[in-house]
Amino acid sequence: MSDLIQQVNSPADLKKMTVGELNEYCNCLRKYIGETVRNTGGHLASSLGAVELAVALHFVFDCPADKILWDVGHQAYAHKIITGRRDAFPSLRSNGGISGFPRMKESDCDAFTMGHSSTSLSVGLGLARARDLLGQSYNIVSVIGDGAFTGGMAFEALNDIGASQAGMTIVLNDNKMSISKNVGAMSEYLSKLRLSKRYSRLKRTVQKGVLGIPLFGEHIYKALDKTKDGIKALLQNNKMFEQMGIKYYGPIDGHNIGNLIEIFKQTKNECGPSLIHIVTEKGKGDSAAQCDPSKFHGIQPVGANKEPSFSDVLSRFLCEEGEKNSSIVAITAAMADGTGLTAFSERFPNRYFDVGIAEQHAVTLAAGLAAGGLKPYFAVYSTFLQRGFDQILHDVCINNLGVTFLIDRAGAVGSDGITHQGIYDLSYLSMIPNMTILAPKDGNEFYKMLIWSQSFNGPLSIRYPKNYAFDSECADIEYGKWEVVVSEKSNIYILAAGGRALRAAQAVGNSNVINARFIKPLDTEFLNSINKAGNIIITVEDNALSGGFGQAVNSYLTSCGLKAKISCIGYSDEFLDDFSVEHSLESAGITANGILSAIKNLK
């Protein structure tokens, strides 16, 4: 760690530096982030691109009194280091360490706990209204990326911000990327803005020349400033933000710290909302991350084990079956690489739809595609599918349409922590009529489920974690039927939903182990056969207990007249604040010892 990095213990230390020293500090900061994240894993490219932005914001604004909101939080590592977490930074994304995202309980400089996209504008407006109603006077800065601007929530907030004329600063960090390459009309609009620099160059030239006039320069410039809107109208036709009532500045080089400081000082005390459009380079300062920012968006720590992934199985299915079945189409919400859709997108570009960070739209788009006679597959992380709940219920399930939801990163997710846990999808999907839910034990069974899904003509969810340990033999998929994996002359029946639960169950011994591959509907015929006095039934799921698989089994057996003893294993009714999958599973009892303990308690 460099001496210069160690000199900054809080934002106040930045304010003592010259612009030249700040530039040197940015270089050291970027090196420290790169070295650390390669050891811990994390969001590298986005944080490297926002170093000058974080430094300039903390130079001008007074955190924590002023509120800086980092949308999603992928780009907040420099902010964490500046605000007193430098020495804790090597503990990033680990239990006992610091979060990879802004956390209110971690620092008073984190004004809001963030993790999902397109939220910072709404939060900022809420803070602005609270500030004004309580007669307070702090500044609010909402940082949002160009990728997050594709989310409908951002436009809802912009509409309200412009109408309310709330005093706040919006920083649009435009790196031309979200996780995958940005798509859509907003991306094209921002590209046009990046090209519209004539006004900005003229303004700087006029300002420099006029202010240099002795005695009268400042008065002349103020008079000219009143006509700047007219000049801008002549030179720059891209006025969407100002037509919404939000003053627009930019585009500005997001790696020129002097210019950033100047514009932040200029807009800090303005009345009404301002939007500062900065252009940055994702992965700045790291040649590998700059060349492939998607690959280096989120990286694994050095030495991390590479297990087979469900995403790779999905990719193989879509490409192979896509050749035979022209009705297959694939949808992503800016997550092509992570969900395994890249190969399909390259082979069948006309049947691949990246909607940007817009999960609600993606769900209803899938409904429309199904209504039009196609077979849509929407691949999405569990934590992000939550955003489309109403559309799943209203648009897909009420209409009973053949949309398949491929729910990646389901269950405990580990290092991404509390905002990204995928432990709720079974609960909220199970309550919706017409929805069928499956959970594969491994890649082989997942592939069979995908093949089977082609002939299934209704709403279907298949949920799975990132990786699986190995492939095993499995029976063919039969609607609503479970698979007996281990058969013993025992009164103990372990019903395991998903591969993680099944591996724990198989390690118990002297028990009947059931692969409960269908979460909904339940295999009621099998449940009826084991609902006998003297039997012990244990349900295990990598999901919240509330509304989950175990509760559904318990509810069904109770409605029939419960004779067996039953215990349910899963996550308790609290947010899972954990950075380790193994620790999460152990804490919930999704282990052989946890199951043995549950059995012992029922005997």
C-alpha positions in Angstrom: 0.0 0.0 0.0 1.5 3.4 -1.0 2.2 6.2 1.4 -0.2 8.4 -0.4 -3.1 5.9 0.1 -2.3 5.9 3.8 -2.4 9.7 4.1 -6.2 9.7 3.4 -8.2 8.5 6.4 -11.3 10.5 5.7 -12.8 12.8 3.0 -11.4 15.8 5.0 -7.8 14.7 4.1 -8.7 15.0 0.3 -9.6 18.6 0.7 -6.0 19.5 1.7 -4.6 18.2 -1.6 -3.9 20.0 -4.9 -5.4 18.8 -8.2 -2.0 17.3 -9.0 -1.9 15.4 -5.8 -5.4 14.2 -6.3 -4.5 12.8 -9.7 -1.6 10.9 -8.1 -3.9 9.7 -5.3 -6.3 8.4 -8.0 -3.6 6.4 -9.6 -2.6 4.9 -6.2 -6.2 4.2 -5.4 -6.8 2.4 -8.7 -3.8 0.2 -8.1 -4.9 -0.6 -4.6 -8.4 -1.6 -5.7 -7.0 -3.8 -8.5 -4.6 -5.6 -6.3 -7.1 -6.2 -3.6 -10.1 -7.3 -5.7 -8.0 -9.8 -7.5 -7.5 -11.5 -4.1 -11.0 -11.0 -2.7 -13.1 -11.2 -5.9 -15.6 -8.4 -6.6 -16.8 -5.8 -9.0 -13.5 -4.6 -10.5 -14.1 -2.9 -13.9 -16.9 -0.6 -12.7 -15.1 0.6 -9.6 -11.9 1.3 -11.5 -13.9 3.5 -13.9 -15.3 5.6 -11.0 -12.2 6.5 -9.1 -11.9 10.2 -10.2 -15.6 10.5 -9.7 -15.5 9.3 -6.1 -12.5 11.5 -5.3 -14.0 14.6 -6.8 -17.4 14.1 -5.0 -15.7 13.8 -1.7 -13.4 16.8 -2.4 -16.5 19.0 -3.0 -19.2 17.6 -0.9 -19.1 17.0 2.9 -20.0 13.4 3.6 -21.7 12.2 5.8 -23.6 15.4 6.3 -24.2 15.5 2.5 -25.7 12.3 1.1 -24.0 10.4 -1.8 -26.0 7.6 -3.2 -24.3 5.0 -5.4 -26.9 3.3 -7.6 -26.4 -0.5 -7.5 -23.1 0.0 -5.7 -20.8 -1.8 -8.1 -18.7 1.4 -8.5 -18.4 2.3 -4.8 -15.0 0.8 -3.8 -13.1 4.0 -4.0 -15.9 5.7 -1.9 -15.4 3.0 0.8 -11.7 3.4 0.9 -11.9 7.2 1.2 -14.5 7.0 3.9 -12.5 5.2 6.6 -12.5 1.6 5.3 -9.1 1.5 3.7 -7.6 -0.9 6.2 -10.7 -3.1 6.1 -10.8 -3.2 2.3 -8.9 -6.6 2.1 -11.8 -8.2 4.0 -14.1 -7.2 1.1 -17.1 -9.6 0.6 -16.2 -11.9 3.5 -17.8 -12.7 6.8 -16.5 -10.3 9.4 -15.4 -7.9 6.6 -17.0 -5.2 4.6 -19.8 -5.5 2.0 -19.2 -5.2 -1.7 -22.1 -2.8 -1.8 -23.0 0.4 0.2 -24.4 -0.6 3.7 -26.0 1.9 6.1 -25.0 -0.1 9.1 -21.4 -0.3 7.9 -20.7 3.5 7.7 -22.6 6.7 8.2 -21.1 7.7 4.8 -23.3 5.1 3.2 -26.5 7.0 3.0 -28.5 4.0 1.9 -28.1 0.2 1.5 -27.9 -0.5 -2.2 -27.6 -3.6 -4.4 -30.2 -3.4 -7.1 -30.3 -1.1 -10.1 -32.1 2.1 -10.9 -32.9 3.1 -7.3 -30.7 6.0 -6.5 -32.9 8.7 -8.1 -36.0 7.6 -6.1 -34.0 7.4 -2.9 -32.4 10.8 -3.6 -35.8 12.5 -4.2 -37.2 10.9 -1.0 -34.2 12.3 1.0 -34.7 15.7 -0.7 -38.3 15.9 0.3 -37.5 14.8 3.8 -34.8 17.4 4.1 -37.0 20.2 2.9 -40.0 19.2 5.1 -37.7 19.0 8.2 -36.0 22.4 7.4 -32.6 20.9 6.9 -29.9 21.9 4.4 -27.7 19.1 3.3 -26.8 18.3 -0.4 -27.9 15.1 -2.2 -26.0 13.4 -5.0 -27.5 10.4 -6.8 -24.9 8.6 -8.9 -26.4 6.4 -11.6 -24.9 4.5 -14.5 -26.0 4.6 -18.1 -27.0 0.9 -17.8 -29.3 1.6 -14.8 -31.0 4.3 -16.9 -32.7 1.5 -18.9 -34.7 0.6 -15.8 -38.2 2.0 -15.8 -37.9 3.1 -12.2 -35.3 5.6 -13.2 -37.7 7.3 -15.6 -40.5 7.3 -13.0 -38.1 9.1 -10.7 -36.9 11.6 -13.3 -40.5 12.5 -14.1 -41.2 13.2 -10.4 -37.8 15.0 -9.9 -38.5 17.3 -12.8 -42.0 18.1 -11.7 -41.1 18.7 -8.1 -38.0 20.8 -8.8 -36.3 19.2 -5.8 -32.8 20.4 -5.1 -30.5 17.5 -5.9 -27.6 16.6 -8.1 -27.7 13.6 -10.5 -24.4 12.3 -11.8 -24.9 10.1 -14.9 -21.8 7.9 -15.0 -21.8 6.9 -18.7 -19.3 4.1 -19.4 -21.3 2.7 -22.3 -21.8 -0.5 -20.3 -24.0 -2.1 -17.7 -22.7 -5.7 -17.1 -23.1 -6.6 -20.7 -23.0 -4.0 -23.5 -25.8 -1.5 -23.3 -28.7 -1.7 -25.7 -31.8 0.2 -26.6 -32.9 3.7 -27.4 -31.5 5.3 -24.2 -28.0 3.9 -25.0 -28.3 5.5 -28.5 -29.5 8.8 -27.0 -26.5 9.0 -24.7 -24.2 8.2 -27.6 -25.7 11.3 -29.4 -25.1 13.4 -26.2 -21.5 12.2 -26.1 -21.0 13.5 -29.6 -22.7 16.9 -28.8 -19.6 18.7 -27.5 -19.8 21.9 -29.5 -21.8 23.7 -26.9 -19.5 22.6 -24.0 -16.4 23.6 -25.9 -17.8 27.0 -26.9 -19.0 27.7 -23.3 -15.5 27.0 -21.9 -13.9 29.3 -24.5 -16.4 32.1 -23.9 -16.1 31.8 -20.2 -12.3 31.9 -20.2 -12.2 34.9 -22.6 -14.9 37.0 -21.1 -13.8 36.6 -17.5 -10.4 37.8 -18.5 -11.7 41.2 -19.4 -10.6 43.7 -16.7 -13.3 45.3 -14.5 -16.3 44.3 -16.6 -15.6 40.6 -17.4 -17.7 39.1 -14.6 -20.7 41.4 -15.3 -20.6 40.5 -19.0 -20.4 36.8 -18.3 -23.4 37.0 -16.0 -25.4 38.7 -18.8 -24.3 36.1 -21.3 -25.1 33.3 -18.8 -28.8 34.4 -19.0 -28.8 33.6 -22.7 -27.1 30.2 -22.4 -30.3 28.3 -22.8 -30.9 29.9 -26.2 -27.3 29.2 -27.3 -27.6 25.6 -26.2 -30.9 25.2 -28.1 -29.1 26.3 -31.3 -26.0 24.1 -30.8 -27.5 21.0 -29.1 -30.8 19.4 -30.1 -30.6 16.7 -27.4 -32.7 18.3 -24.7 -34.7 15.5 -23.1 -33.5 16.2 -19.5 -34.1 19.9 -19.7 -37.5 19.4 -21.2 -38.3 17.4 -18.1 -37.2 20.3 -15.9 -33.7 19.0 -15.0 -30.7 21.2 -15.9 -28.2 19.3 -18.0 -24.4 19.7 -17.9 -22.2 17.6 -20.2 -20.8 15.5 -21.4 -17.7 15.9 -19.2 -14.6 13.8 -19.1 -15.1 11.7 -16.0 -11.3 11.1 -15.6 -10.4 14.8 -15.5 -10.5 15.5 -11.8 -10.1 19.3 -12.2 -13.1 19.5 -14.5 -15.2 17.3 -12.2 -14.4 19.5 -9.2 -15.2 22.6 -11.1 -18.7 21.4 -12.3 -19.6 19.9 -8.8 -18.7 23.3 -7.2 -20.7 25.1 -9.8 -23.9 23.0 -9.4 -23.6 22.3 -5.6 -25.8 25.1 -4.5 -28.1 25.5 -7.5 -31.9 25.6 -7.0 -33.7 22.7 -8.5 -32.3 19.5 -9.9 -29.2 19.2 -12.1 -27.9 16.3 -14.1 -24.1 16.1 -14.8 -23.3 13.7 -17.6 -19.8 12.3 -17.2 -18.1 9.9 -19.6 -15.8 7.3 -18.0 -14.1 4.1 -19.1 -15.0 0.9 -17.4 -11.8 -0.8 -16.1 -9.7 2.4 -16.4 -6.0 1.7 -15.6 -6.2 -2.0 -15.9 -5.5 -3.2 -19.4 -7.3 -6.6 -19.0 -10.4 -5.0 -17.5 -10.4 -2.2 -20.2 -10.2 -4.7 -23.0 -13.0 -7.0 -21.6 -15.1 -5.0 -19.1 -17.9 -7.6 -19.1 -15.5 -10.4 -18.1 -14.0 -8.2 -15.4 -17.3 -6.8 -14.1 -17.3 -9.3 -11.3 -14.3 -11.6 -10.8 -13.6 -14.5 -8.6 -10.7 -14.4 -6.2 -7.4 -15.9 -7.2 -7.4 -19.7 -6.7 -11.2 -20.0 -6.7 -12.4 -23.5 -7.6 -14.1 -23.8 -11.0 -17.2 -26.0 -10.7 -19.5 -26.9 -13.6 -22.2 -24.2 -14.0 -25.9 -24.5 -14.7 -25.4 -21.5 -17.1 -23.2 -23.6 -19.4 -25.9 -26.4 -19.5 -28.5 -23.8 -20.5 -26.2 -22.4 -23.2 -25.8 -25.9 -24.7 -29.5 -26.6 -24.6 -30.5 -23.3 -26.3 -27.9 -23.7 -29.0 -28.7 -27.3 -29.8 -32.5 -27.1 -29.5 -32.5 -23.7 -31.1 -31.3 -25.3 -34.4 -34.2 -27.7 -34.3 -37.0 -25.5 -32.9 -37.3 -22.1 -34.5 -39.9 -21.0 -32.0 -37.3 -20.9 -29.1 -36.4 -17.3 -28.2 -34.2 -16.1 -25.3 -34.5 -13.0 -23.2 -32.0 -11.3 -20.8 -32.1 -8.2 -18.7 -28.5 -7.1 -19.4 -27.0 -10.4 -18.1 -26.2 -12.4 -21.2 -22.8 -13.6 -20.0 -23.8 -14.5 -16.4 -26.9 -16.4 -17.4 -25.4 -18.3 -20.3 -27.1 -16.7 -23.3 -24.1 -15.3 -25.1 -23.6 -18.2 -27.5 -27.3 -18.3 -28.4 -27.2 -14.5 -29.0 -24.4 -15.0 -31.5 -25.9 -17.9 -33.3 -29.5 -16.6 -33.3 -29.3 -12.8 -33.0 -32.9 -12.4 -34.4 -34.3 -14.6 -31.6 -32.3 -13.1 -28.8 -33.6 -10.0 -26.9 -31.6 -8.0 -24.4 -34.0 -5.5 -22.8 -31.4 -3.8 -20.6 -31.9 -3.5 -16.9 -35.7 -3.8 -17.1 -36.9 -7.0 -15.5 -40.6 -6.0 -15.4 -40.5 -5.3 -19.2 -38.7 -8.6 -19.8 -41.4 -10.6 -18.1 -44.3 -9.0 -20.0 -42.3 -9.1 -23.2 -42.0 -12.8 -22.7 -45.7 -13.0 -22.2 -46.3 -11.2 -25.5 -43.9 -13.5 -27.3 -45.7 -16.6 -25.9 -49.1 -15.2 -26.8 -47.7 -14.7 -30.3 -46.8 -18.3 -30.7 -43.2 -18.4 -29.7 -41.4 -20.4 -26.8 -39.7 -17.7 -24.7 -37.0 -18.5 -22.1 -36.2 -15.7 -19.7 -32.8 -16.3 -17.9 -32.5 -14.1 -14.8 -30.9 -14.1 -11.4 -33.3 -14.9 -8.6 -32.7 -11.6 -6.8 -33.6 -9.6 -9.9 -36.7 -11.6 -10.8 -38.2 -10.2 -7.6 -38.7 -7.0 -9.5 -41.1 -8.6 -12.0 -43.5 -10.1 -9.5 -46.6 -8.3 -10.6 -45.9 -9.0 -14.3 -45.4 -12.8 -13.5 -48.7 -12.9 -11.7 -50.8 -10.6 -13.9 -49.4 -11.0 -17.4 -48.0 -14.5 -17.5 -49.9 -16.6 -15.0 -53.4 -15.1 -15.3 -53.1 -15.7 -19.0 -51.5 -19.1 -18.4 -48.8 -18.5 -21.0 -45.9 -20.8 -21.8 -43.1 -18.7 -20.5 -40.1 -20.5 -18.9 -38.3 -18.6 -16.2 -34.7 -19.8 -15.8 -33.9 -18.6 -12.3 -30.1 -18.5 -11.9 -28.2 -17.9 -8.6 -31.2 -19.3 -6.6 -30.5 -20.0 -2.9 -27.7 -18.6 -0.9 -25.3 -16.6 -3.0 -22.4 -16.0 -0.7 -20.1 -13.0 -1.4 -22.7 -10.6 -2.9 -24.4 -10.7 0.4 -27.8 -9.5 1.8 -29.1 -7.6 -1.3 -28.5 -10.5 -3.7 -29.7 -13.6 -1.8 -31.9 -15.8 -4.0 -33.8 -17.4 -1.1 -37.3 -16.0 -1.8 -38.3 -17.2 -5.3 -39.9 -20.5 -4.1 -42.0 -18.5 -1.6 -43.4 -15.9 -3.9 -43.8 -18.1 -7.0 -45.5 -20.9 -5.1 -48.4 -18.7 -4.2 -49.3 -17.8 -7.8 -51.9 -20.1 -9.5 -50.9 -21.8 -12.8 -47.1 -21.6 -11.9 -45.1 -24.9 -12.0 -41.7 -24.9 -10.3 -38.8 -27.3 -10.6 -35.4 -27.6 -9.0 -32.7 -29.8 -10.6 -30.2 -31.7 -8.6 -27.4 -31.3 -11.1 -26.6 -30.4 -14.7 -27.8 -33.6 -16.2 -31.2 -33.3 -14.6 -31.4 -29.6 -15.6 -30.8 -30.6 -19.2 -33.7 -33.1 -19.1 -35.9 -30.5 -17.5 -35.1 -28.1 -20.3 -35.9 -30.7 -23.0 -39.2 -31.5 -21.2 -40.0 -27.8 -21.0 -40.4 -27.5 -24.7 -43.6 -29.4 -24.7 -44.9 -27.8 -21.5 -47.5 -25.2 -22.3 -47.8 -23.1 -19.2 -45.9 -20.8 -16.8 -42.8 -22.7 -15.7 -39.9 -21.8 -13.3 -36.7 -23.8 -13.0 -34.5 -22.5 -10.2 -30.9 -23.4 -9.6 -27.7 -22.0 -7.9 -24.6 -20.9 -9.9 -22.8 -24.2 -9.8 -23.3 -27.9 -9.2 -20.8 -30.5 -8.0 -21.3 -33.4 -10.4 -23.7 -35.1 -12.8 -25.6 -38.2 -11.8 -28.1 -40.5 -13.4 -31.7 -39.4 -13.1 -35.1 -40.7 -14.1 -37.0 -39.1 -16.9 -39.1 -36.0 -16.0 -42.7 -36.9 -15.3 -45.1 -34.0 -14.4 -45.5 -33.7 -10.6 -43.4 -36.8 -9.8 -40.4 -37.0 -7.5 -37.4 -39.3 -7.7 -36.3 -41.8 -5.0 -32.6 -41.5 -4.9 -31.8 -43.6 -1.9 -34.2 -46.4 -0.7 -33.7 -47.9 2.7 -35.8 -50.0 5.1 -36.2 -47.0 7.3 -39.1 -44.9 8.7 -37.1 -41.7 7.9 -37.9 -39.8 4.6 -35.8 -36.8 3.6 -37.5 -34.7 0.9 -34.7 -32.6 -0.7 -35.5 -29.6 -3.0 -32.5 -28.9 -5.2 -28.9 -30.2 -5.4 -27.5 -28.5 -2.3 -30.3 -30.0 -0.1 -29.9 -33.4 -1.9 -26.2 -33.6 -1.3 -26.7 -32.9 2.4 -29.5 -35.6 2.6 -27.4 -38.2 0.8 -24.7 -37.8 3.5 -27.1 -38.7 6.4 -27.4 -42.5 5.9 -30.1 -44.9 7.1 -32.8 -42.8 5.5 -34.9 -42.7 2.4 -33.7 -39.8 0.3 -36.1 -38.2 -2.2 -35.2 -35.8 -5.0 -38.3 -33.5 -4.8 -37.7 -32.1 -8.2 -41.2 -30.7 -8.5 -41.7 -28.0 -5.9 -45.1 -27.2 -7.3 -47.1 -29.3 -7.8 -46.2 -31.6 -4.9 -46.0 -35.3 -5.5 -49.1 -35.9 -3.4 -49.3 -39.6 -4.3 -45.9 -40.1 -2.7 -46.7 -37.9 0.3 -49.9 -39.9 0.9 -47.9 -43.1 0.9 -45.5 -42.0 3.6 -48.0 -40.1 5.8 -48.1 -42.9 8.4 -47.8 -43.0 12.2 -44.2 -43.7 13.2 -42.7 -42.2 10.1 -40.4 -39.1 10.2 -40.4 -36.6 7.3 -37.7 -34.0 6.9 -38.0 -31.3 4.2 -34.8 -29.5 3.1 -34.6 -26.5 0.9 -32.2 -23.7 -0.1 -34.9 -21.2 0.4 -36.7 -19.2 3.1 -39.0 -21.4 5.2 -41.8 -18.9 5.1 -44.0 -19.8 2.1 -41.5 -22.4 0.9 -41.4 -26.0 0.0 -41.5 -27.4 3.6 -44.5 -25.3 4.5 -46.3 -26.5 1.4 -45.7 -30.2 2.3 -46.7 -29.6 5.9 -49.9 -27.8 4.8 -50.9 -30.6 2.5 -50.3 -33.3 5.0 -52.1 -31.4 7.7 -55.1 -31.0 5.4 -55.1 -34.8 4.9 -54.8 -35.5 8.6 -51.1 -35.5 9.6 -50.0 -38.9 11.0 -46.2 -38.7 10.5 -43.9 -36.4 12.3 -42.5 -33.6 10.2 -39.7 -31.0 10.5 -38.7 -28.4 7.9 -35.2 -27.1 7.3 -34.5 -23.8 5.5 -33.7 -20.2 6.2 -35.4 -18.4 9.1 -37.6 -15.3 8.9 -34.8 -12.8 8.7 -32.6 -11.4 5.9 -29.6 -13.6 5.2 -26.7 -11.3 5.9 -23.9 -13.7 4.9 -20.9 -13.7 2.5 -20.3 -17.5 2.5 -22.5 -20.1 0.9 -21.1 -22.8 3.1 -21.7 -20.8 6.2 -25.3 -20.0 5.1 -26.1 -23.7 4.6 -24.5 -24.7 7.9 -26.4 -22.0 9.8 -29.7 -23.0 8.3 -29.1 -26.7 9.0 -28.8 -27.7 5.3 -26.1 -30.2 6.1 -26.0 -33.8 7.2 -25.5 -32.7 10.8 -28.4 -30.3 10.6 -30.7 -33.0 9.2 -29.5 -35.6 11.8 -30.3 -33.0 14.5 -33.8 -32.5 13.1 -34.4 -36.3 13.1 -33.2 -36.6 16.6 -35.6 -33.9 17.8 -38.5 -35.8 16.4 -37.7 -39.2 17.8 
